[in-house]
C-alpha cells in the first residue's frame, strides 16, 4: 500500500455553484456524524466529529469549501441541536477555520497525501486552536482537553481522513 501519494487538490471559486454543492454535502456530514457520536457518553469530546468533514472538504476542495464547512457546521449544529453550546461556539469556529486553512494550505503547497501530512494538519490546528482557546477562556485545561479526551478523535481524523482522501484522489470533480 502506497502511504505517500501525489494529490491534486481542487480550488473552487465562490462564483461556482459546485462550491456550494460540495460545501452543503460536507456540512451535512458534519451535522450527522456528531449526532451519531453523541449516542456515546462524552462522544463529542472523545471523537471530535465536527472537524472530520471540514478536514476532507478543505484538503480536497480548497479553502473556500473548507471555510464554508468550517463556519456553517458548528453554527447549524448549535442552532439545530444546541451542541456546541453558544459558550464554546467561538472556540469551535476558530479551530474549524484553522483546520480549513491549514488543510487547504498543506494540500496546495505539497500536492501530496500521506498520514504525516494529515497528522501535521491535525496537530497544527489543535495546537494553535488550543492557544486561542486558552486566550479566550483563560483555562489551560480546556485548551488541552482535545489532547487528552480527544485523542481517539484526532487519530480517527488522521487515519480516517487519509483513507477518505485517498479514495477521493481517484476522482476528477
N, C-alpha and C positions, 0 to 999 in steps of 0.2 A: 504494500500500500504506500503510495507516494504521500509523504507528510508535508511536503512543500510543493505548492503548485503555482504556476503562473495564473494570475487572476485579473480579469478585466472588469473593473467596477464601471458602473454606468452613471453618468451625471445628467440629471434631468432638470430642465428649466421650470420656473414657476408658471410659464405660459403654456406648458404642455399638460393636456388632460390626464395623461398616464401618470404624471407626478402625483396627482390627487387620487387616482385609482389605486396605485400602489400604496400610497400613504393610508388610504382607507382600509386596505387589506391588512396592513401591519398594525394599525390602530385596533382593528377588530381582534387580531391575535392578542394584543396587549390588554384587551378587555376580557377575553375569555380565559387566557392562561392564569391570571391572578385569581379569578373566581374558582378555578379548579384547585389551585394551591391553597386557598383559604378553607377548604374542607379539612385540611390538616391543621391541628393546633400550631399556631405561630408559623404557618406555612409561608406567609408573605415575607416574614423576617428571614426565614431559612432559605427559601428558594429564589427570592428577589425576582419574581416573574415579570414585573412591569418593565424590566430592561431588555428582556430577551429579543423581542421583535424589533426594538429600536436598534439593537446591535446589527441584526440582519439587514434591516432597511438601510441603515447608513453605510454599512460596509459594501453592500452590493449596489445600491441605488443612489448613493451620494448624500451630500449634506442636506439638500432640500427635503428629500423624502425622509431622511433621518430626523431632521428637526420637526417636521410635521408630526411624525410618530412620537418623538420625544416630548413634545408640548401637549398635544391633544390627548394622548393616552392617560397621563396622570389626571388631567383636568376632567376628562369624561368619567374616569373611574371614580373620582371624588364626587362629581355631581350625580352620577347614577347609583353608586353603591356606598358612598360615604367613606371609601378607602382608596387612597390615603386620606387621612383627616386633613382639614384645612390647615391645621397647625404644622404639619410636616410637608404639605404640598410644595412650598418654595424649595425645600431641600431636594425633593424628588425632581422638580423641574430643572434645578441646577445640575444634578447628577445625570439626568437623562440627556440634557443638552450637551454636557461634557462628553458623554458616551457617543452621541451622534457626531460631534466634531472630531473626536479622536479616531473613531472608527472610519469615518469618511476620509480623514487625512492619511491614516496608515494605509488604507486600501489604495488611495490615489497615488501616493508617493512611492509605495513599494511595488505595486502591481503584483503582489504575491499573497498567498493564503497559506498559513500554517498555524499550528497550535500556538507557537511562540508569538506570532503576530496578534492573534486573538487574545492571548494572555496579556500582552503588553497593553492592549486596548482596555481590558478589564481592570488591570491594576492601575493604570493611569487615571481612568475616570473615578475609581474608588478612592485613590489617594487624594486627588485634587478635590473631588466631591466631599470627601471626609473633612478636608481642611475647611472648605466652605461651610459645611455643617457645624463644625466646631466654632467657627466665627459667628454663625447665625444663632446657635443655641447656647454657646458657652459651655457645652458639655463634651469633654473629651470622650467619655464612654459612649455617648450617642454617635459620635463621629467614627468610632472604630467598631460599632455594632455589626456592620456588614462583614468585617474581617473575622468576627467571632461567630455570631449566629448565621451569617450569610455565606459562609464558606462553601456549603453544598451548592448554593445558587451560583456562586462565582465559578465553581468547577463545571456546573451544568452549562453556564454561558460559554465557557471556553470550549468544552468538548461538543456540546450540542450545537453551538454557534458554528464551530468549524465544520461539523458534519452537514448542517443545513446549507452553509455557504458553499461547501464542496459540491453538494447536489445542485445548487443553483448555478454554479460556474459553467455547467454544461449548456445552459440555455442562453440564447440571444433574446433580449427583450426589446 
